[in-house]
Structures are given as structure tokens and as C-alpha cells.
Amino acid sequence: MLPFARIEVGSPSERRCRLCRPRQAQVTWRSVADVASELREVASDWTAPLGPNVFLGGAEPFEHPSLPSIVAAAVDAGFERVGIETDATALARGENARGSLLAGVRHLRAVLFGVGDLGDAMAGPPGFSAAALSGIERYAEVARREGIAVAISAVVPVCKHNVDLLPVIVASAAAAGAGCVVLDAAEPVAPAAAATVAAACDTGIVNRAWVEVHGLPLPASHEAHRAGEAM
């Protein structure tokens, strides 16, 4: 696994299910100068053999008023690989996908709570989940057309509201273009969910997407999917 630093462009950084935590904190953005300074520091201190590499995350990056300048600062700082952690909805609009790719964003980490009405209720307004999947698909499509190699992963914050739908979510993310789906425990789930998590792992394999599991119950037969053990 390639090592990546993660630098937040704004706060709060947590993306949580709105059904679990209805209150949403007000967003505070960092200045371009502040982010650029941290980017230069991280790049200068990088010691891993591959890189430096960075994901821009935190509060939704595509809502930052100066995201293009921040991406340019990451490239100027010498990062070999630049990625964005996003809800992906902005990538479905206008030239955002193409602009991101041409600016140097080759790694996409799309946060996907679910699909359909439940996914919308967990993450945003009606149509939010479909827009997220469309954004992933658009990014992958433009990359193919431009001949640009990219790495696309979907991160699913798992809670009691979406745990039973994990196989469907994995299949949808893979169909949109994700080569890896990370199932990350955002809230505790029952041990009985292990069978569903295993089914989600199997669904990923069938659909040519590796499923990586963080903090969720998993049967011994699927331990290879534990975080840090993906091939």
C-alpha cells in the first residue's frame, strides 16, 4: 500500500451519518497560504521510499473557494501523487472531473454512505447518492478518455443504518469505477453483521473491486480483508 499524508483543507473533518448525528457543525476553511505551508513541510520531511503523496481531505474540498490553488500548491510542493477525499457529487458537474485530472489529481477517495433513498437520508438531499456515484463514474470515464492512470476507492462509513446494505453499496461503487471499497466502522454494529460484511467482501471480488475492512466484525474465512492485509 502506498503511504499518503492527509492534509485537511477545512474542518470539521468527520463525515458521519445524518441519521446517527443529525446536527452538522459549521465549516471553517483554512487559507491557501496555511495549507501550502503544511504541504511544503510534509513534503520536506517525507522519508518513505515512495512519494511524497498526499490526500486533501477534511471538510468537503470541492466547496473550498480556492481548491484549484491548493491542488497547485501540492504539485508545486513536489508531491508525486495528489488525491482528494470527497463526497464526489461535484465531479458529476461541469468540468470538475476533467479539471481535477488535468490539475494533477490522480487518486480519488469517494465517501459513499449508501444508495437510493436511505443513502440520501444518511448523507444529504434527495439524489445525493446517485450524484456521488455519477461523480465517481465521470472521473473514471474522463480518465479513460484522456489516457490518465488513476486509482479510485470508495469509503463507506458503516453504521446501523447501512450495514445490511453493504453488498449493494459495494456493487454500486464497483460498477461506478471504484477498484477498492473501504468499509470503515463509523459507529458500533452488532457481531451478527459479520455475515453481511463477508458477503460485501465477496461481492467486491465478483465485481473486481477489493474490499478492505476497518473495525467491523468479520468471520475468520475473510480475515485477509482486514485493513493492512490487502494484496
N, C-alpha and C positions, 0 to 999 in steps of 0.2 A: 504494500500500500504506500502510495506517495505521501510524504508528510506535507501538511499545509498549515500555515499560520491562519488565524481567523481574526480579522480586524473589523470592529463594529463601526458603522457609519452613523449610527444613531441608537437611541435607547427608548423604550425597553427592548431587550433582545429576545425575550422569551416569546414563543408562538404557542399559545395554548388554546384548547377547545373553548369556544364561547359558551357552550352549554355547561362545561365544568366551571368556568370562571367568567361569568358574564361581564364583569367590569373590565374595561380596557383603559390602560394608563395613557396619558398624553405623551406624544412622541417628542423627543428632543434630538435635534440634529447636531452633529459635530461639524465644525468648519472644515473646508478643504485643507487649509493650512495645518490644522491639528491632525487630520487623518494622514496627510502627506508626511508629516514629521514622524509619525509612528511607522508608516510604511518604510521610510528610509532607515529607521532604527532597526526594524525587524530584518530587513534585507542585509544590513551591515553585520548583524550579529548571527546570521544564518550559518549553521555548522553541519547540517545534514548533507550527505553526498549529492542528493538530487534537489535542485531548487536554486534559489528560493521560490516558494509557492505560497499563494495567499488566496483565501476566500474573503470576500467583502460581505459582511452579514449584519446582524443586529436588526434594528427596525428596517422595514421594507426598503431596500436600496433604491428601487426604481421610483420611490416617492421623494428621495433626496433631491433637492433642487439643483445640485451640482454633481450628479453622479458621473457624467462624462469626464469631468475634470478629475474626479477621484480615480477612475479607471486609468486615465492618462498618467496620473501620479504614480500608480502602481507599476505601470510599464516603465516609466522614467526611473523609478527606484531600482529597476533591474530584476523584477520578478519574472521568472521564466514561465510560470503558469499562473494565470489570474482567473479566479472563479467568482461567481455571485450566488449567494444563498437568497432565494426569492420565493414568493408565492406563485411566480411565473405568469400571473394574469397579464402583466404589462407586455410580455413577449408576444402576446396574441394581437397586439395593437400596432398599427402603423409599421414603421421601420425599426422598431425597438430590437427585434431579434437580429436583423442584419447589422444594425449599428453596433450592437454589443459584440458581435463576432468580429467585425472589421476593426473594432477598437482593441481587440486582443483578449476578449473573454472566451476562453475555450473550455471552461468547466462550469457546469450548471448543477446546482443543488436546489431542486424544487421541493418546497414544503407542501405536502398534499394531505389534507385531513380525511378526505373521503370522496365519494362520488354521489351525484344526484342530490335530492333534497336534504338528506342528512348531512352530507358533506358541506352543503351551503350553510346550513344552520350552525355547523361547528366552526366555520371559517369566515363567513361573510354574507353578502346579499345573495338573492336568487341568481343562479347562473355562475356563481363564483367558481365552483369546482370544474364545470365544463370549460370555463375560461382558462383555468390553470392547466388543464390537460391540453387545451388548444395551444397554449403558450409553449409547453414542452414540445409538442408536435411541430410547431412553427420553427422553433430554434433548431430542431433536428433536421427539418426539411431545408431550411436556408443553408445550414452547414453542408449538407449533401450537395446542394446546388452550387455552392461556392468552392467545393472541394476542400473544406476545412475539417480536420480531425477534431472531434470534441468528445468529452466524457460527460454523460448525463446521469445523474442519480436523483431519485425521489426519496424524500424523507417523510415518513408517516409518524406524527406524534400520536401514540396509541393510548386510548383511554377506554372506559367502559362503553362509550357511545359508538365507537367504530371497530372494536376488537372483533366482533362477529363478522364483519365485512372485509377483513384483511385480504382474503383470497381475491375478492372482486377488485379491491383497490390496487393490489399488486398487478393483476392482469391489465387493468386500465392504464397504469403507469407504464408498463412494458409496451403496451400497444402504442402509446404516445411517443415512445422512443427512449425510455429510461433503460440503461443497461444494468443498473443496480438500484435496488429498493431497500432502504434502511428502515426497519421497524423499531422505533425508539419509544420506550415506555415513558409517557408524559405523566401518567397517573397510574397507581397500582391497579392491576387487573387480577382476576381470580386464577388460581392454579389450573382450573379446568380449561382455561383458554389455550393451554399448551397444544391441544389437538388442532385448533384453528390456526395457531401460529405455524405449526408444522405444515398444514395444508397450504398456507400462504407461501411457505418456502418451496413446496412442490410446484405450486402454480408458477412461481418465478422461473424455475428450471424449465418447465414446459414452454414458457414464453421467452426463453433465452435472456432472462434477467436474474442476476444473482441477488438473493435476499440475505441481508445482514441483520442480525437481531441484537438489540441492546436492552437488557433489563427485563425481558419478558420470559414467562415460563416456556420451556421447550423440552420435548422428550429427548432421551439420550440418542435416539436414532438420528436426530437432526443437530447435534451439538456442533457440527462443522460450520453451522450458520451463525454461531456466536460471534460477536464483534471481535475482530482481530484474527479470525481464523479463515477468512475468505481467501480463496486462491486467485 
